[in-house]
Amino acid sequence: MVIMKKLALLLAAAMLLSLFGCASLRPANPVSDFDYYVHEDKQCIYILTYIGESKDVVIPAYIENLPVRLIADSAFRGSSVENVVLPNTVEEIGPYAFRGCKQLKTIQFSTKLKLIDTEAFRGCTSLENVTLPNGLVTLDSGAFNRCTALREISIPGTVKTFGQEIFAGCQSIENVTFEHGLEVIGERAMFTSTKIKTLVIPSSVKEINRGTFDFLKLDSITFLGDAPIIDEDEFVSCPSNFTIYYDPNTSGWDNTPLSQYNLVDK
């Protein structure tokens, strides 16, 4: 009976590891690794600066019995961290928070994260894969600009506006998935992301701003909804066999500025 109980415990531990990964089970770094601010009005903690030496960082969920809510402006900027775990208390990542962290390989986001601010991860050139949490609301301008190793990403439908130059200069990115709910794609959002060959635009998208697809080499793009507000020159850099697929049961395709391209109802 004792042996059976031990086996059950081992199996349970293995299941937890497979579900959550080793990183999330590591103990939090000591509070002394962080400069922080106690926000008395909001009754929470802002992480101001990482001052520790470890390359693997698990931010504590509570400091002085208050929840850690914000990773402040430039908190990790230019540091040599490689793996970072944010607790599920964190709701915002400030501007430039991880900018220039060239050794950053993994980032585990909070499930309660609402905002990734301007250029938060710009120039994180070792970051290959990113899983954004459902519930994220704002993905601001240049958030992953020049993350040159980034290969794929999915944008949750809770993000309504996709900021400017989000993936500009992400030359290794091959797959971007937009979930239903997105409404606006910002200027030069995927500028020079030349490895992307196909895209699917959900029916919720109403507007695509100028330069979103500059220098892309798309083979095809599929629109699931009505023709969006879009510039006629969006796809001039695409190959001659570039094809735009659209649903014939949707509207706006008779007078879209995209009529110069190969439009195929599907």
Rosetta blueprint (number, residue, H / E / L):
1 M L
2 V H
3 I H
4 M H
5 K H
6 K H
7 L H
8 A H
9 L H
10 L H
11 L H
12 A H
13 A H
14 A H
15 M H
16 L H
17 L H
18 S H
19 L H
20 F H
21 G H
22 C H
23 A H
24 S H
25 L H
26 R L
27 P L
28 A L
29 N L
30 P L
31 V H
32 S H
33 D H
34 F E
35 D E
36 Y E
37 Y E
38 V E
39 H E
40 E L
41 D L
42 K L
43 Q L
44 C E
45 I E
46 Y E
47 I E
48 L E
49 T E
50 Y E
51 I L
52 G L
53 E L
54 S L
55 K L
56 D E
57 V E
58 V E
59 I L
60 P L
61 A L
62 Y E
63 I E
64 E L
65 N L
66 L E
67 P E
68 V E
69 R E
70 L E
71 I E
72 A L
73 D L
74 S L
75 A L
76 F L
77 R L
78 G L
79 S L
80 S L
81 V L
82 E L
83 N E
84 V E
85 V E
86 L L
87 P L
88 N L
89 T L
90 V L
91 E L
92 E E
93 I E
94 G L
95 P L
96 Y L
97 A L
98 F L
99 R L
100 G L
101 C L
102 K L
103 Q L
104 L L
105 K L
106 T E
107 I E
108 Q E
109 F L
110 S L
111 T L
112 K L
113 L L
114 K L
115 L E
116 I E
117 D L
118 T L
119 E L
120 A L
121 F L
122 R L
123 G L
124 C L
125 T L
126 S L
127 L L
128 E L
129 N E
130 V E
131 T E
132 L L
133 P L
134 N L
135 G L
136 L L
137 V L
138 T E
139 L E
140 D L
141 S L
142 G L
143 A L
144 F L
145 N L
146 R L
147 C L
148 T L
149 A L
150 L L
151 R L
152 E E
153 I E
154 S E
155 I E
156 P L
157 G L
158 T L
159 V L
160 K L
161 T E
162 F E
163 G L
164 Q L
165 E L
166 I L
167 F L
168 A L
169 G L
170 C L
171 Q L
172 S L
173 I L
174 E L
175 N E
176 V E
177 T E
178 F E
179 E L
180 H L
181 G L
182 L L
183 E L
184 V E
185 I E
186 G L
187 E L
188 R L
189 A L
190 M L
191 F L
192 T L
193 S L
194 T L
195 K L
196 I L
197 K L
198 T E
199 L E
200 V E
201 I E
202 P L
203 S L
204 S L
205 V L
206 K L
207 E E
208 I E
209 N L
210 R L
211 G L
212 T L
213 F L
214 D L
215 F L
216 L L
217 K L
218 L L
219 D L
220 S E
221 I E
222 T E
223 F E
224 L L
225 G L
226 D L
227 A L
228 P L
229 I E
230 I L
231 D L
232 E L
233 D L
234 E L
235 F L
236 V L
237 S L
238 C L
239 P L
240 S L
241 N L
242 F L
243 T E
244 I E
245 Y E
246 Y E
247 D L
248 P L
249 N L
250 T L
251 S L
252 G L
253 W L
254 D L
255 N L
256 T L
257 P H
258 L H
259 S H
260 Q H
261 Y L
262 N E
263 L E
264 V E
265 D E
266 K L
